[in-house]
Amino acid sequence: MEAKVVATVLIVLFLTLGGEAAAKICHDHSQTFKGMCFHTSNCIACCTNEGYTGGYCKPFTYRCMCTKDCGGDSPPDDPPPAMPTSPAATTTVA
């Protein structure tokens, strides 16, 4: 009986943890931010102008770091092709 409980708990644990997919985030130094970075909002503004999706002030070094999604397990950007709504849309009359 105890073995069944342990097995059930392990199966539930694997199912809940295995379903998560995290996107890989790349970090690069901003090319346009000048000076020491104290306010993340200023850093984000520079990074978005450089084509990144975000940015932050790196602790201790006070450098502006830009961020973007660079792959990983995220879904593709292109939507799947549209399916016909009715069978008549796929048939041709000769």
C-alpha positions as CSV (number, residue, x, y, z in Angstrom):
1,M,0.0,0.0,0.0
2,E,2.8,2.4,0.9
3,A,4.6,1.7,-2.4
4,K,1.5,2.6,-4.3
5,V,1.3,6.0,-2.6
6,V,4.9,6.7,-3.3
7,A,4.5,5.7,-6.9
8,T,1.5,7.9,-7.3
9,V,3.2,10.9,-5.8
10,L,6.2,10.4,-8.1
11,I,4.0,10.1,-11.2
12,V,2.1,13.3,-10.3
13,L,5.4,15.1,-9.6
14,F,6.9,14.1,-12.9
15,L,3.8,15.2,-14.8
16,T,3.6,18.6,-13.2
17,L,7.3,19.4,-13.5
18,G,7.8,17.9,-17.0
19,G,5.2,20.1,-18.7
20,E,7.0,23.5,-18.2
21,A,9.1,24.9,-21.0
22,A,11.2,28.0,-20.5
23,A,12.4,30.3,-23.2
24,K,16.1,31.0,-23.3
25,I,16.8,34.7,-22.6
26,C,20.0,36.3,-24.1
27,H,21.7,39.2,-22.3
28,D,24.0,41.7,-24.1
29,H,25.6,45.0,-23.1
30,S,23.7,48.0,-24.4
31,Q,25.6,49.8,-27.2
32,T,23.9,53.2,-26.8
33,F,23.5,53.5,-23.0
34,K,26.2,55.9,-21.6
35,G,27.3,56.2,-18.0
36,M,26.4,54.2,-15.0
37,C,23.0,52.5,-14.9
38,F,20.9,53.4,-11.9
39,H,17.4,53.5,-13.3
40,T,16.1,50.4,-15.2
41,S,13.5,52.5,-17.1
42,N,16.3,54.4,-18.9
43,C,18.1,51.2,-19.7
44,I,14.9,49.6,-21.1
45,A,14.3,52.7,-23.3
46,C,17.8,52.3,-24.8
47,C,17.5,48.6,-25.3
48,T,14.1,48.8,-27.0
49,N,15.6,51.4,-29.4
50,E,18.4,48.8,-30.2
51,G,15.8,46.2,-31.0
52,Y,15.8,44.2,-27.8
53,T,12.6,43.3,-25.8
54,G,13.8,44.6,-22.5
55,G,16.7,45.6,-20.3
56,Y,17.9,46.0,-16.7
57,C,20.7,47.6,-14.7
58,K,23.3,45.0,-13.7
59,P,24.1,45.0,-10.0
60,F,27.6,45.9,-8.8
61,T,28.8,46.9,-12.3
62,Y,26.0,49.4,-13.0
63,R,26.0,48.5,-16.7
64,C,22.8,48.4,-18.8
65,M,22.1,44.9,-20.0
66,C,19.6,44.3,-22.8
67,T,17.5,41.2,-23.0
68,K,15.7,39.3,-25.8
69,D,14.2,35.8,-26.4
70,C,16.9,33.8,-28.2
71,G,15.2,30.5,-28.7
72,G,14.4,27.7,-26.3
73,D,11.2,25.9,-26.1
74,S,8.9,28.8,-27.0
75,P,6.2,28.3,-29.6
76,P,7.0,29.3,-33.3
77,D,6.2,32.8,-34.4
78,D,4.2,31.8,-37.5
79,P,0.6,30.7,-36.8
80,P,-0.5,27.3,-38.2
81,P,-2.2,27.4,-41.6
82,A,-5.9,28.0,-41.5
83,M,-8.2,25.1,-42.0
84,P,-11.2,25.3,-44.4
85,T,-14.4,26.0,-42.6
86,S,-16.7,23.9,-44.7
87,P,-16.3,20.8,-47.0
88,A,-17.7,22.9,-49.9
89,A,-14.6,25.1,-49.7
90,T,-12.3,22.2,-50.6
91,T,-14.3,20.7,-53.5
92,T,-14.4,21.9,-57.1
93,V,-17.2,21.6,-59.5
94,A,-16.3,20.5,-63.1
